Amino acid sequence: MKFDQALKIILSKAPMLGRRQLPLAQSFGRVCTDNNRARLAVPCYDQSTRDGYVVSGDGRAVSTNEFAYKICGEIAAGPAKKLSITKGQAYRIMTGGFVPQGADRVIAQEHCRVLAEEVLIGPDFLSANNRFIRKHGSEHGADDRIVAPGTRLNENHIALLAAAGNTEVEVYRRPRVAFFCSGSELVMTGDSLLNGQKISSNHYLLNCLITNHGGIGENYGVVADDKEAIQDLLTHIVESGIDIVISTGGVGPGKYDLFKRILRETEAELIYDSLSVRPGRSTLFAVYREALYFGLPGPPPAVNILFHELIGPVIRKMQGMEGSGNRRVLACLEHDISLKSDDVLCFSDGVYGFDDGRITVRYPGSLEMPNCFILLEPGTSLFTKNEMVPISPIETRY
């Protein structure tokens, strides 16, 4: 199956999950629904944006260069009585202070001159466009929608919701994602290694990837290349009400690659068992009862790529995120790339940057971490320096 076709089918099988109310302080990184509205207008009162004097109407002409206003009191930031102000009057006011009814504008204190019980102000400041008053509800009104549904809430959204009087927010449920690694040669970190064994790093990789995309990872460890053991584990996981299951290893054509046979002997609906993509040609996708099952190859680079390009969009869609698909942008190659064959779509680790106003991309150096994947379309085996190719940026979401 071609990659784009597979992704389309996978997303069509991914349901939107349920909703729940969360305290605002616990909602960072969660995806909000369409039921979040402001409880208060912001600002919730007319407020001064400067330290200075709030005035009303025309003052008494002292000269052609100054007008005088009688100072009637002082308004500090914080709780204040409801005041009214009439023509020719002024109040000293602080930033954030409650602007009295009837006020025309606030004059910054550096543009005022106090003489006895009056404040003197020049005509240019009395006619300036900026009145230095934030009007009640000028940012949004009570019951206005202030965060678009499907938005993953960041620190700015949280602050905005808090300022609007919201103590709770309705969010979509995060998908539960079970994962395990298959292979009799694998052991967990901390276990003793025997000849022919190696430590499974995919557990750490998958847990980080799941968390980064907003899922809740549930680690089921390592299972040997044993048909009955794998089938029992899969059944146990699916019966727990999990949303997504991910396994690594055991999906190829080899003697000990058992997952295809196991799925065909259960009530699972096997959607595909091979993709026209490299790395990751040998990979599975099935619907097993209510869970989406992804069988990935064992090598961590293939796990990383296939997760980002296939599973990440599913996790984001299931929790209601708008624009759940990965971004694609064009970048200029910094060097030639030669492939062994040109029959399938190839993904390759890349490092993108900016040079003279354009996006560039290259292979990572030794121990340099990729920040994108380069998409090398089928049909040619040679991509030359300065050629434009699509890339898929790797985004850190938490």
C-alpha positions as CSV (number, residue, x, y, z in Angstrom):
1,M,0.0,0.0,0.0
2,K,1.2,3.5,-0.8
3,F,2.1,5.8,2.1
4,D,-0.5,8.5,1.5
5,Q,-3.3,5.9,1.0
6,A,-2.3,4.2,4.2
7,L,-2.3,7.4,6.3
8,K,-5.8,8.4,4.9
9,I,-7.2,5.0,5.9
10,I,-5.6,5.1,9.3
11,L,-7.0,8.5,10.1
12,S,-10.5,7.4,8.9
13,K,-10.3,4.6,11.5
14,A,-9.3,6.9,14.4
15,P,-12.2,8.0,16.5
16,M,-12.5,11.3,18.4
17,L,-12.3,10.5,22.1
18,G,-14.6,11.6,24.9
19,R,-14.5,14.9,26.8
20,R,-13.9,15.9,30.4
21,Q,-13.6,18.9,32.6
22,L,-10.2,19.7,34.0
23,P,-9.0,22.3,36.5
24,L,-7.3,25.1,34.5
25,A,-4.0,24.5,36.3
26,Q,-4.0,20.9,35.0
27,S,-4.9,21.7,31.3
28,F,-1.5,22.7,29.9
29,G,-0.9,20.7,26.7
30,R,-4.4,19.4,26.5
31,V,-6.7,19.9,23.5
32,C,-9.8,22.0,24.2
33,T,-13.3,21.4,22.9
34,D,-15.8,23.9,21.5
35,N,-17.4,24.4,25.0
36,N,-14.9,26.9,26.4
37,R,-16.1,30.5,26.7
38,A,-15.1,33.5,28.7
39,R,-16.9,33.9,32.0
40,L,-15.9,37.5,32.2
41,A,-15.3,40.3,29.7
42,V,-11.7,41.4,29.4
43,P,-10.9,44.0,30.5
44,C,-13.7,43.7,33.1
45,Y,-13.7,47.5,33.7
46,D,-12.4,50.6,31.9
47,Q,-8.8,50.8,33.0
48,S,-5.9,53.2,32.7
49,T,-2.8,52.1,30.8
50,R,-0.6,54.8,32.2
51,D,0.4,56.5,35.4
52,G,-0.9,60.1,35.1
53,Y,-4.2,62.1,35.2
54,V,-7.6,61.1,33.9
55,V,-9.5,64.2,32.7
56,S,-12.9,65.1,31.3
57,G,-13.9,67.7,28.7
58,D,-12.2,71.0,28.2
59,G,-10.0,72.5,30.9
60,R,-9.7,76.1,31.9
61,A,-7.4,77.9,29.4
62,V,-4.4,79.2,31.3
63,S,-2.5,80.2,28.2
64,T,-2.3,79.2,24.5
65,N,-0.1,76.3,25.6
66,E,-1.8,74.9,28.7
67,F,-5.2,74.0,30.1
68,A,-6.0,73.6,33.8
69,Y,-8.0,70.8,35.4
70,K,-9.0,70.7,39.1
71,I,-7.5,67.7,40.9
72,C,-10.4,65.9,42.7
73,G,-8.6,62.9,44.2
74,E,-6.4,59.9,43.4
75,I,-7.3,56.5,42.0
76,A,-4.9,53.7,42.8
77,A,-4.8,50.3,41.1
78,G,-7.0,47.8,42.9
79,P,-10.5,48.0,44.5
80,A,-12.1,51.4,43.9
81,K,-15.4,53.2,44.4
82,K,-17.4,53.9,41.4
83,L,-16.7,57.5,40.6
84,S,-17.9,60.0,38.0
85,I,-15.9,62.9,36.6
86,T,-17.3,66.0,35.0
87,K,-16.0,68.7,32.6
88,G,-12.8,70.4,33.9
89,Q,-12.0,67.8,36.5
90,A,-9.0,65.4,36.9
91,Y,-8.0,62.5,39.1
92,R,-4.5,61.3,39.6
93,I,-4.6,57.6,38.4
94,M,-2.2,54.7,38.4
95,T,-1.7,52.1,35.7
96,G,-4.6,49.6,35.9
97,G,-6.7,52.0,37.9
98,F,-10.5,52.1,37.5
99,V,-11.4,54.9,35.1
100,P,-14.3,57.0,36.3
101,Q,-17.5,57.4,34.4
102,G,-17.4,60.5,32.1
103,A,-13.6,60.4,31.5
104,D,-12.3,61.3,28.1
105,R,-8.6,60.3,28.4
106,V,-5.6,59.6,30.6
107,I,-2.6,61.9,30.2
108,A,0.7,60.4,31.1
109,Q,2.3,62.0,34.1
110,E,5.4,63.1,32.2
111,H,3.2,65.4,30.1
112,C,1.5,67.0,33.1
113,R,2.5,69.9,35.3
114,V,1.0,70.2,38.8
115,L,0.4,73.7,40.2
116,A,-1.3,73.9,43.6
117,E,-4.7,71.9,43.2
118,E,-4.6,71.9,39.4
119,V,-2.9,69.9,36.7
120,L,-1.8,71.8,33.6
121,I,-1.7,70.0,30.3
122,G,-0.7,71.1,26.8
123,P,-3.3,71.0,23.9
124,D,-1.3,68.5,21.8
125,F,-1.7,65.8,24.6
126,L,-5.4,66.6,25.0
127,S,-6.0,65.9,21.3
128,A,-3.7,62.9,20.8
129,N,-5.2,59.8,19.2
130,N,-4.2,57.4,22.0
131,R,-6.5,58.0,25.0
132,F,-4.6,55.4,27.2
133,I,-7.9,53.8,28.3
134,R,-8.6,50.1,27.8
135,K,-12.4,49.9,27.5
136,H,-14.5,47.3,29.2
137,G,-14.8,44.2,26.9
138,S,-12.4,45.6,24.3
139,E,-10.5,42.4,24.0
140,H,-13.5,40.1,24.3
141,G,-16.9,40.0,25.9
142,A,-18.4,37.6,28.5
143,D,-19.4,34.3,26.8
144,D,-17.2,34.9,23.8
145,R,-15.2,31.9,22.5
146,I,-11.6,32.8,23.2
147,V,-9.7,29.6,22.3
148,A,-10.6,27.8,19.0
149,P,-11.7,24.2,19.5
150,G,-9.0,21.7,18.6
151,T,-6.3,24.0,20.0
152,R,-3.6,22.4,22.2
153,L,-3.4,24.7,25.2
154,N,-0.1,26.5,25.8
155,E,0.9,28.9,28.5
156,N,-0.6,31.9,26.7
157,H,-4.0,30.1,26.3
158,I,-4.0,29.2,30.0
159,A,-3.3,32.8,31.0
160,L,-6.0,34.1,28.7
161,L,-8.6,31.6,30.1
162,A,-7.6,32.6,33.6
163,A,-8.0,36.3,33.0
164,A,-11.5,35.6,31.6
165,G,-12.5,34.0,34.9
166,N,-12.3,30.3,33.9
167,T,-11.3,27.9,36.6
168,E,-12.0,24.8,34.5
169,V,-11.7,23.9,30.9
170,E,-13.3,21.1,28.8
171,V,-10.7,19.0,27.0
172,Y,-10.6,15.8,24.9
173,R,-9.5,12.6,26.5
174,R,-5.9,11.7,25.9
175,P,-5.5,8.3,24.1
176,R,-4.0,5.4,26.0
177,V,-1.2,3.9,24.0
178,A,0.1,0.4,25.0
179,F,3.5,-0.6,23.6
180,F,5.8,-3.6,23.8
181,C,8.8,-5.0,21.9
182,S,9.1,-8.5,20.6
183,G,12.3,-10.5,20.2
184,S,14.0,-13.3,22.2
185,E,17.2,-11.4,21.9
186,L,15.9,-8.3,23.8
187,V,16.2,-7.5,27.5
188,M,15.2,-4.4,29.5
189,T,17.7,-2.0,30.9
190,G,19.2,-3.3,34.1
191,D,18.9,-7.0,33.1
192,S,22.1,-9.0,32.7
193,L,23.1,-9.6,29.1
194,L,23.8,-13.1,27.8
195,N,25.5,-13.9,24.6
196,G,23.3,-13.0,21.7
197,Q,21.1,-10.5,23.7
198,K,20.8,-6.8,23.5
199,I,19.1,-4.0,25.4
200,S,15.8,-2.8,24.0
201,S,15.9,1.0,23.4
202,N,12.6,1.2,21.6
203,H,10.7,1.4,25.0
204,Y,12.4,4.7,25.8
205,L,11.9,6.0,22.2
206,L,8.2,5.1,22.1
207,N,7.5,6.5,25.6
208,C,9.0,9.8,24.6
209,L,7.2,9.9,21.3
210,I,3.8,9.1,22.8
211,T,4.2,11.8,25.5
212,N,5.4,14.4,22.9
213,H,2.2,13.8,20.9
214,G,-0.1,14.0,23.9
215,G,-0.8,10.3,24.5
216,I,-0.5,8.3,27.7
217,G,2.1,5.6,27.3
218,E,1.7,2.2,28.9
219,N,4.8,0.0,28.8
220,Y,4.3,-3.8,28.5
221,G,8.0,-4.6,28.3
222,V,9.6,-7.4,26.2
223,V,8.0,-10.5,24.8
224,A,9.9,-13.5,23.3
225,D,9.3,-14.8,19.8
226,D,6.6,-17.1,21.0
227,K,3.3,-17.2,19.3
228,E,1.2,-18.1,22.4
229,A,3.0,-15.5,24.6
230,I,2.5,-12.8,22.0
231,Q,-1.2,-13.7,21.4
232,D,-1.9,-13.8,25.2
233,L,-0.3,-10.4,25.6
234,L,-2.2,-8.8,22.7
235,T,-5.5,-10.2,24.0
236,H,-4.7,-8.9,27.5
237,I,-3.9,-5.4,26.3
238,V,-6.9,-5.1,24.0
239,E,-9.3,-6.3,26.7
240,S,-8.0,-3.5,29.0
241,G,-9.8,-0.9,26.8
242,I,-6.7,0.6,25.3
243,D,-7.0,3.0,22.3
244,I,-3.8,2.2,20.4
245,V,-1.4,-0.8,20.5
246,I,2.2,-0.5,19.2
247,S,4.6,-3.4,18.9
248,T,8.1,-3.5,17.4
249,G,9.8,-6.4,15.7
250,G,8.3,-9.6,14.3
251,V,6.5,-8.1,11.3
252,G,8.8,-9.3,8.4
253,P,8.7,-12.5,6.4
254,G,11.1,-14.5,8.6
255,K,10.5,-17.7,10.6
256,Y,10.1,-15.9,13.9
257,D,8.0,-13.0,12.5
258,L,4.7,-14.0,14.0
259,F,2.4,-11.0,14.1
260,K,0.8,-11.4,10.7
261,R,-0.2,-15.0,11.5
262,I,-1.5,-14.1,14.9
263,L,-3.7,-11.3,13.6
264,R,-5.1,-13.4,10.9
265,E,-6.1,-16.0,13.5
266,T,-8.0,-13.5,15.7
267,E,-11.0,-11.2,15.1
268,A,-8.6,-8.4,14.0
269,E,-9.2,-6.6,10.7
270,L,-5.8,-6.5,9.0
271,I,-5.7,-3.4,6.8
272,Y,-2.2,-3.8,5.4
273,D,1.0,-5.8,6.0
274,S,3.4,-3.9,3.8
275,L,4.0,-0.2,2.8
276,S,5.6,1.2,-0.3
277,V,8.1,3.1,1.9
278,R,11.7,2.8,3.1
279,P,12.5,2.3,5.9
280,G,9.4,0.4,7.1
281,R,8.3,-1.7,4.1
282,S,7.5,-4.5,6.5
283,T,4.9,-3.0,8.8
284,L,1.3,-3.8,9.9
285,F,-1.9,-1.9,10.6
286,A,-5.0,-3.5,12.0
287,V,-8.1,-2.8,13.9
288,Y,-8.3,-5.2,16.8
289,R,-11.7,-4.9,18.5
290,E,-11.8,-1.2,19.4
291,A,-8.1,-0.7,19.4
292,L,-5.9,0.5,16.5
293,Y,-2.8,-1.8,16.2
294,F,0.5,-0.8,14.6
295,G,3.2,-3.4,14.1
296,L,6.5,-1.6,13.5
297,P,9.9,-3.0,12.4
298,G,12.5,-3.4,15.1
299,P,15.2,-0.9,14.1
300,P,14.8,2.4,16.1
301,P,15.3,4.7,13.1
302,A,12.3,3.0,11.3
303,V,10.3,3.2,14.5
304,N,11.0,6.9,14.9
305,I,10.1,7.7,11.3
306,L,6.9,5.6,11.1
307,F,5.7,6.9,14.5
308,H,6.1,10.5,13.4
309,E,4.5,10.0,10.0
310,L,1.7,7.6,10.8
311,I,1.0,7.3,14.5
312,G,1.6,10.9,15.7
313,P,-1.2,12.2,13.4
314,V,-3.6,9.6,14.8
315,I,-2.9,10.4,18.4
316,R,-3.4,14.1,17.7
317,K,-6.7,13.4,15.8
318,M,-8.1,11.2,18.5
319,Q,-7.7,14.0,21.1
320,G,-9.5,16.5,18.8
321,M,-6.5,18.5,17.5
322,E,-7.0,20.7,14.5
323,G,-4.5,20.1,11.7
324,S,-3.4,16.7,13.0
325,G,-1.4,15.9,9.9
326,N,2.3,16.7,9.7
327,R,3.6,19.8,8.0
328,R,5.4,19.6,4.7
329,V,7.7,22.4,3.5
330,L,10.2,22.6,0.7
331,A,13.9,22.8,1.4
332,C,17.1,23.2,-0.6
333,L,19.5,20.3,-0.5
334,E,23.0,21.2,0.7
335,H,24.5,18.1,-0.9
336,D,23.7,15.3,-3.4
337,I,21.7,12.2,-2.2
338,S,22.0,9.0,-4.1
339,L,19.7,6.0,-3.5
340,K,20.1,2.3,-4.3
341,S,16.7,2.2,-5.9
342,D,13.9,4.6,-6.9
343,D,10.8,2.4,-6.6
344,V,9.4,3.6,-3.2
345,L,9.1,6.8,-1.1
346,C,12.2,7.1,1.1
347,F,12.4,8.9,4.4
348,S,15.8,10.0,5.6
349,D,16.9,11.9,8.8
350,G,17.7,15.5,8.1
351,V,18.8,18.8,9.7
352,Y,17.1,21.9,8.3
353,G,18.1,25.5,8.9
354,F,17.9,28.9,7.2
355,D,20.4,30.5,4.9
356,D,19.9,33.8,3.2
357,G,16.1,33.7,3.5
358,R,15.6,30.1,2.4
359,I,15.2,26.7,4.1
360,T,18.1,24.3,3.6
361,V,18.5,20.7,4.6
362,R,21.3,18.2,4.9
363,Y,22.1,14.9,6.6
364,P,23.0,15.0,10.3
365,G,26.6,14.9,11.4
366,S,28.0,12.2,13.7
367,L,25.9,12.2,17.0
368,E,23.8,15.2,15.7
369,M,20.1,14.8,16.2
370,P,17.8,15.2,13.2
371,N,15.1,17.9,13.4
372,C,13.2,16.8,10.2
373,F,12.8,13.9,7.8
374,I,13.6,14.3,4.1
375,L,11.0,12.9,1.7
376,L,12.6,11.4,-1.4
377,E,9.9,10.7,-3.9
378,P,10.0,7.6,-6.1
379,G,11.0,8.0,-9.7
380,T,14.7,9.0,-9.4
381,S,17.6,7.7,-7.5
382,L,19.7,10.9,-7.6
383,F,18.8,14.1,-5.9
384,T,21.3,16.9,-6.5
385,K,22.7,19.8,-4.5
386,N,20.4,22.8,-4.5
387,E,17.4,20.7,-5.6
388,M,14.2,21.4,-3.7
389,V,12.8,18.5,-1.7
390,P,9.9,18.2,0.8
391,I,10.8,17.8,4.4
392,S,8.7,17.0,7.5
393,P,9.8,19.0,10.5
394,I,10.0,17.2,13.9
395,E,8.1,19.3,16.3
396,T,8.5,19.3,20.1
397,R,4.9,19.7,21.3
398,Y,5.6,19.7,25.1
